Amino acid sequence: MEQPDVKKRFFWIILFAIVVTIAIVVSQLMFGKNSLKQQQKVKHDIAMYEAQIDSLKHAIDSCNVEIERLKNDSLYKEDLLRTRYGMSRKGERVFQMVK
């Protein structure tokens, strides 16, 4: 008669161990260091950083285009010097229009 009692006790011990294991796994997924919420935050951060990288790459490309224009385009340099810095050629008079 002890045999069925031992089997029943063994069954409950195994069942308890399985339930405890599942509870630990679920708690780690919900509240642990690598929880689902933390993983979502990391994915959001990665997407934000990738957008920043794309924006900075675009800014670098724009600066490189500006550098090439300044190196090679004399008309662009002259226009920039006249408009931004108010420079003129020797002998020219510059008039500023005030609104």
PEQUI-V836891 format. One record per residue. RES is the residue in one small letter. OMEGA is omega in degrees with one decimal (NA if undefined). D_LAST is the distance of its C-alpha to the last C-alpha in Angstrom with 2 decimals. Layout:
res->RES omega->OMEGA d_last->D_LAST
res->RES omega->OMEGA d_last->D_LAST
//
This chain:
res->m omega->-179.7 d_last->109.03
res->e omega->-175.9 d_last->106.72
res->q omega->178.6 d_last->105.28
res->p omega->179.1 d_last->103.23
res->d omega->178.4 d_last->102.03
res->v omega->178.9 d_last->100.85
res->k omega->180.0 d_last->99.08
res->k omega->179.1 d_last->97.39
res->r omega->178.5 d_last->96.28
res->f omega->177.4 d_last->95.03
res->f omega->-178.7 d_last->93.05
res->w omega->176.9 d_last->91.35
res->i omega->179.2 d_last->90.55
res->i omega->178.8 d_last->88.97
res->l omega->177.8 d_last->87.04
res->f omega->179.3 d_last->85.81
res->a omega->179.3 d_last->84.70
res->i omega->179.7 d_last->82.79
res->v omega->178.4 d_last->81.05
res->v omega->179.0 d_last->80.10
res->t omega->178.6 d_last->78.76
res->i omega->179.4 d_last->76.66
res->a omega->179.1 d_last->75.36
res->i omega->-179.6 d_last->74.35
res->v omega->-179.7 d_last->72.57
res->v omega->179.8 d_last->70.68
res->s omega->176.9 d_last->69.70
res->q omega->177.7 d_last->68.40
res->l omega->-177.2 d_last->66.34
res->m omega->-169.8 d_last->64.87
res->f omega->-174.5 d_last->64.46
res->g omega->-178.9 d_last->65.13
res->k omega->179.7 d_last->62.95
res->n omega->-177.7 d_last->62.50
res->s omega->179.9 d_last->62.24
res->l omega->178.5 d_last->60.67
res->k omega->178.9 d_last->57.76
res->q omega->179.1 d_last->57.18
res->q omega->177.0 d_last->57.36
res->q omega->178.5 d_last->54.72
res->k omega->179.7 d_last->52.43
res->v omega->178.0 d_last->53.01
res->k omega->177.8 d_last->52.25
res->h omega->179.2 d_last->48.98
res->d omega->179.3 d_last->48.06
res->i omega->179.0 d_last->48.96
res->a omega->179.5 d_last->46.78
res->m omega->179.9 d_last->43.83
res->y omega->177.2 d_last->44.38
res->e omega->176.9 d_last->44.75
res->a omega->177.4 d_last->41.38
res->q omega->179.4 d_last->39.84
res->i omega->179.1 d_last->41.64
res->d omega->179.3 d_last->40.30
res->s omega->179.6 d_last->36.73
res->l omega->175.8 d_last->37.21
res->k omega->178.1 d_last->38.86
res->h omega->178.8 d_last->35.85
res->a omega->178.6 d_last->33.55
res->i omega->178.3 d_last->35.99
res->d omega->178.4 d_last->36.04
res->s omega->178.3 d_last->32.25
res->c omega->178.8 d_last->32.39
res->n omega->177.0 d_last->35.24
res->v omega->178.5 d_last->33.36
res->e omega->178.8 d_last->30.42
res->i omega->-179.8 d_last->33.04
res->e omega->178.0 d_last->34.72
res->r omega->179.6 d_last->31.53
res->l omega->179.0 d_last->30.80
res->k omega->-166.1 d_last->34.42
res->n omega->-172.4 d_last->34.80
res->d omega->-176.5 d_last->31.58
res->s omega->177.4 d_last->30.32
res->l omega->177.6 d_last->27.50
res->y omega->178.5 d_last->26.20
res->k omega->-180.0 d_last->26.51
res->e omega->178.9 d_last->24.67
res->d omega->179.1 d_last->21.74
res->l omega->179.4 d_last->21.73
res->l omega->-179.6 d_last->21.92
res->r omega->-173.4 d_last->19.09
res->t omega->-174.8 d_last->16.58
res->r omega->-173.1 d_last->17.77
res->y omega->176.2 d_last->19.05
res->g omega->-179.3 d_last->17.10
res->m omega->178.4 d_last->20.48
res->s omega->177.0 d_last->21.49
res->r omega->179.7 d_last->24.85
res->k omega->178.5 d_last->26.87
res->g omega->179.4 d_last->25.98
res->e omega->173.6 d_last->22.53
res->r omega->-179.4 d_last->19.46
res->v omega->177.4 d_last->16.22
res->f omega->177.2 d_last->12.89
res->q omega->-179.9 d_last->9.76
res->m omega->-179.9 d_last->6.54
res->v omega->179.8 d_last->3.79
res->k omega->NA d_last->0.00
//
